[in-house]
Amino acid sequence: MIYWRTMKITLSALLLAGCALAQTPPALTIAAINERPIRTIESEMVPLIEAMPADKMNFAPTQGEFKGVRTFGQQAKHVAAVLYMVGAAAKGEPIPVDVGPNEDGPASVTTKEQIVKYVKDAFAYVRGAAQTLTAENETQMMKSPFGQGQMPKSAIVQIAGWHSFDHYGQMVVYARMNGIVPPASQPAPPPPTAKKK
């Protein structure tokens, strides 16, 4: 009897240990840590741009101290342009697309569909740059994306997150001024209810 009880406890312990091991997430890498904020802002900014009506891409506030500010679409293109600049600097390669004068994006990108694509492609590109980071190269000095001196490679990649969030905050204001609640601020849908049998 004691043998079976001991065997039962041992098997239960092994089963629990196996379940615990199966649920242990893989160790985070330097690349994953630096990519996470980029994925977070991407998951908020892209849906915000998609939620803004096409006829509001050229919206900019006019009341208060808003003289000369970028329109909603220009904000999005600027974010994308900087993402490309940051990604290229971190990779040590030329910027692969037109980022326009003053980091404003290309003049040829004007429609909502074009802007959404330009932003999505920019996020994909800079995520690729984040994925090149390792413990060995994260402090490697690279040319600044803004042409002034050098910066550690990881610091360059981190610009993608904080700079994008800065402009996201402005774009949220523009959207709310047009009656658009940012998708990231909308309440989560209720969980599905079980169907009665």
SVG drawing of the C-alpha trace seen along z (x, -y; Angstrom):
<svg xmlns="http://www.w3.org/2000/svg" viewBox="-30 -80 61 82">
<polyline fill="none" stroke="black" stroke-width="0.4" points="0.0,0.0 2.8,-2.4 4.6,-1.5 1.6,-2.5 1.1,-5.7 4.7,-6.6 4.6,-5.7 1.4,-7.9 3.0,-10.9 6.2,-10.5 4.2,-10.3 2.1,-13.3 5.2,-15.3 6.8,-14.3 3.7,-15.2 3.5,-18.6 7.2,-19.3 6.7,-18.4 3.7,-20.8 5.8,-23.5 8.7,-23.0 6.3,-23.0 4.9,-26.4 8.3,-28.0 8.7,-30.7 11.9,-30.8 14.7,-33.1 14.3,-36.6 17.0,-37.8 18.4,-41.3 16.6,-41.4 13.2,-40.4 13.5,-42.9 14.2,-45.8 11.6,-44.6 8.8,-44.5 8.1,-48.3 8.2,-48.5 5.5,-45.8 3.5,-47.5 3.4,-50.9 2.8,-49.3 -0.2,-47.4 -1.7,-50.8 -0.6,-53.2 -1.5,-51.1 -5.1,-50.5 -5.4,-54.2 -4.4,-55.2 -6.8,-52.6 -9.6,-54.0 -9.2,-57.6 -11.5,-58.3 -9.7,-58.8 -11.0,-62.4 -9.4,-63.3 -5.8,-62.4 -5.2,-66.1 -6.8,-67.2 -4.8,-69.4 -6.2,-71.5 -6.6,-75.2 -7.7,-76.5 -5.1,-77.2 -1.3,-77.0 -1.4,-74.6 -0.1,-76.9 2.2,-75.0 1.7,-71.6 1.7,-68.4 -1.6,-66.9 -2.7,-63.5 -1.3,-61.9 1.9,-63.9 2.3,-62.7 2.0,-59.1 4.4,-59.6 6.9,-61.3 6.8,-58.4 7.4,-56.0 10.3,-58.1 12.1,-58.1 11.5,-54.3 13.3,-53.8 16.1,-56.2 16.5,-54.4 16.4,-50.9 19.0,-51.8 21.3,-53.4 21.1,-50.4 21.8,-48.1 24.6,-50.3 23.0,-50.5 21.6,-53.2 17.9,-54.2 16.0,-51.9 13.2,-54.3 12.4,-58.0 12.0,-59.7 11.4,-63.1 12.7,-66.5 12.6,-67.1 11.7,-63.5 8.2,-64.1 8.0,-61.0 7.6,-61.0 5.3,-63.6 3.9,-60.8 2.4,-59.0 -0.9,-60.9 -3.9,-58.5 -4.9,-56.7 -4.0,-53.3 -0.6,-54.5 0.0,-56.0 -1.0,-52.8 1.3,-50.7 4.2,-53.1 3.8,-52.9 3.3,-49.1 6.4,-48.6 8.4,-51.0 7.5,-49.0 8.5,-45.7 11.8,-47.2 12.7,-48.6 11.6,-45.3 14.2,-43.6 16.8,-46.0 15.8,-45.2 16.2,-41.5 19.9,-42.0 20.7,-43.1 22.7,-40.7 24.5,-40.9 27.7,-41.3 26.7,-44.2 24.1,-46.2 26.8,-48.7 28.5,-48.9 28.8,-52.5 26.9,-53.3 26.4,-56.6 23.4,-58.5 20.3,-58.4 20.2,-62.2 23.8,-62.7 25.3,-63.9 28.0,-61.7 27.6,-58.1 25.2,-56.2 25.1,-52.6 23.2,-50.4 20.6,-49.5 20.0,-53.2 19.3,-53.8 16.7,-51.0 15.0,-52.4 14.3,-55.6 11.7,-53.7 9.5,-53.1 9.7,-56.4 9.6,-58.7 6.6,-56.8 4.7,-57.0 5.4,-60.7 3.6,-61.2 0.9,-58.6 -0.2,-60.8 -0.6,-63.8 -2.5,-61.6 -4.9,-60.4 -5.8,-64.0 -6.5,-64.6 -8.6,-61.4 -10.7,-62.3 -11.2,-65.8 -12.9,-64.0 -15.0,-61.7 -12.7,-58.7 -12.0,-56.7 -8.6,-55.1 -8.9,-51.3 -6.5,-50.8 -8.8,-52.8 -12.0,-51.0 -13.4,-48.6 -12.6,-44.9 -15.6,-43.0 -17.3,-40.8 -16.2,-37.2 -18.3,-34.8 -21.0,-33.1 -21.3,-29.3 -24.1,-28.1 -26.8,-26.3 -27.3,-22.7"/>
</svg>
